Amino acid sequence: MRFDLITLFPELFEPFLKTGITRRAFESGQVQVHTHNPRDHAQGAYRRVDDRPFGGGPGMVMMAEPLALAVEQAQAQREKPAKVLLFSPVGRVLDHALVQQWADSEGAVLVCGRYEGLDQRFIDACVDEQISLGDFVLSGGELPAMVFLDAIARLQPEVLGDAQSHIQDSFNPVLDGLLDCPHYTRPEVWRAHSVPPVLASGHHEHIERWRRDQRLLLTARLRPALIEAARSAGRLDAKDETLLRGGPPGA
């Protein structure tokens, strides 16, 4: 798959693409990333890509033409046109389902905005979908783009050391959309705190039940809406419901 980044700061992505376990996806070409700078398409000696907003107000607005030309350049370099995504507070909040959708795709053109915003005419004419990381505002779309690419890269085959790693992630449908359970490693006792005995028992059935119970309890406490979603989808069994009603674990 191929992702084309429309960004004023392509240098921000260089260390990201070469660092950490997800670099395997980028180095292998499983996830190809190309950058396009709108400033390369700006006019005048100063190559301006922003101007003051009509109607007044604070900040500057990114101009439509340099952005549109950068998108057209990106599309021309692809085998076939791709959807254009903009990272914006008004977009759909990024979740596992959306990440999985794009992880199974042929890629997209990702627009990283800056300043007060983008000329709405560019958004109306060129953008297919908008994506948000949540109810807060960042200085630009580069960090959301990195989050998006990292989440996609780790779902690619052979990127993670263990093929089961991402299957056990929080929000994965394999875990019924629940949060992940706590994890422990050596030493068995650390500063007087012991690993839960069941994890050292070697009894795999009991271990899996403990992990399931922990996922349920943690999700019910921190993200109860996920419990309701799992219940509505028929993903909770009788033991799950007994635990959530306050019954003993594994009952």
N, C-alpha and C positions, 0 to 999 in steps of 0.2 A: 504494500500500500504506500501511497505517497501523500505527504502533507506539505503544502506550500504556505509559508508564513509571510504575511504582509506586516512588516514591522519597521519602525524607525531605528531600532536597536538590534540588528542581527547579531552583533557581537555578544549579546547576553546569552545566546543559545549555544555558543561554541563550547564552553565548559560543561554545560548541561548534557550535551550529546555525547560527551566523552567520559562521563563520570558515573560511577555506580553500576549496579547490576543491569539496569535497563539499557546501558550503552550497547549491550549485545544485540539488541533489536536494531539499533541505529547502525552499528558497524557492519552487521550482516546484510543490511539492506532490506530486512523484513519490514522495517518502517523507514521509508526515505523521507528526509526533511530538507526542503529548499527554502531559502529566504529571498524576499523581494522588498527592497526599500522604496517606499513612495517618494522619497526625496530624489531618487534617480529620475523621476518623471516630472519633477517640479520645474516651473519656468523661472527665468530671471537669474541674476547673478547670485542671489542669496538662496535660491532653491527653496522658497517658502512653501510649507505644506499646511500652514494654519493661518487664520485671520480672525479678526474680531467678529463677534456674533451680531447678526442683524437684530435690531431691537434693543441693543445694549446689554449690559450685564457683565459679570466677571468672567475671566478666563478667555481662552481662545478655542476655536473650533477647527478641526481638521477639514481641509478642503476636499471636495468631492473628486475633482479631476485626477490628482496624483494617486489617490486610492484606487479609482476605477482603472487607471492605466496599469497600476501594479497588479491588480486582479486579472486584467486581460493578458498581461505578460505571463502570469502564472498559468492561466488556462491554456494559453498557446503552447506551453511547454509540456503539457500533459497529453497522454494518449487520447483521452476524451474528457470533456468538461466535467468538473466536480462541483458539488454543492459548496457554497460560500458560508462560513460560520463566523459570527462576530461575538466576541466575549463582551457581555454587557449586563448591567444589573437588571435589565428588564427581561432577560432571557429565561428559559427553562433552567431550573437548578440542576447541575450536573449530579447524576447518581449512577449507581452500578449498571442499571439497565441501559442508560444512555452510553456509558463507556463501552459496554459489551457490543452495543449496536455499531459503534464506530470502529471497534476493534475487529469486527467482522466485515468491514467495508473496504473499499478501494482508496479511501482517504478523502481529503477535502482541502479547500483553501481556507486558512485561518486568518482572520483579520484582527490585529492587535491595535486597538485604539489608544489614543493619548489625549492629553489636555482636557478641556471641559467636555468634549464629545466629538462626534462626527457629523458632518453635514447630512441631515436626514434624507436628502435626495439620493445620496450614495447608498444609504441603507435600503431605501425603497427600491432602488433600481438594481442593486447588486447582491444584497444579502438574502440568503435563503432561510437561515435559522440563527437565533441568538441563544447564547449559553451563559449562565451565571454560576459563580461558585457559592453564592449565598447573599445574604442581606447586608452587604458592606461594599465599600468602594475602594478600589486600588488605583495606583497612579497610572496604570496602563494594562494592556491585555497580554503582556509577555508572560507574567507569572501564571495567569490562568491557562495560557497555551502550554506552558511547561507541565502544569498539573495534568492537563488533558492528555498530553503526549506520554507522560510517565504512566498514567493509568492504563492507557492503551498498550504501551510497549510491554508492560509486565504480563499482559494476557496472551502475548504471542508465544508460540511453541518454543520450548528450550531456552527461553530467556531467564526464567528463574531456575535456581539450582534443583529444585524439586517440583515436578509437574503438578503435585497436589497442593503446592503452597497457595496459589491464588484461589483454589477451590474452597479453602477454609477461611478465606477473608470474610470480614464483616460484610453484610449486605448481599453476599452471593446467594442466588436462589437454591444452590445445593444445601446451604445451611438454613433454608427457609426464610432468607432475608433477615436473619437475626444478627445481632452483634457477635463478634468472636468471643471465645472464652479466655480467661487468663492463661498465661503460659509461664513455665518455670524451667530452669536448667540448673546445672551443678554450680555450687555444692548443694547437697540435700538440705543442709542447715546453714543459713546465712544470718549472722548477727542475731542469733537466737530465734530466727524465723524459719520454720520448717516448710518443706514442700507438702501439699496435701497428701496424706498417706496413700490414697487410692491411686495416685499417679505413679507411685513406686511399687505398686502391688503386682504388676505384670498381668492383671486380669483385664483383658481388653474390653470385654463387655461392660464391666463396671466403669472403666475409664471413659468409654464413649457415653455412658449414661451420665456420668459426672459432668462431662463437658457439655452435654446437651442441657443439663439442669443449669449450669452456670451461664450458658448463653441465654436461656429463658429468663433467669432472674436478673441478669445484667440489663437485658433489653427491656424488661418490664419496668425496671427502676429508672433507666436513663432515656429510653425511646419507646414509651408505651404505644405510640402509634404504629410501630413496626409489629408489635404483638397483635394488634387489631387487624392489621393487614394480613398477617400469617393466619390468623383465625378465620378471616373472611375467605381466604383462599383454600381453606381446609387443610392447612399444613400442620396443625396441632393435634396430637393424639390424646387419649384419655390420661396417660401419665403426665403429659405436659399440662393439661388443664388442672389436674390434681395439685401439681406443684404450684401453679399460679394462684390457686385458691388458698394457698397456705399449707398444703399438705406436705408430708415428708418427702425429701428428695428420692427419686427413683421408685416412688410408690406406684 
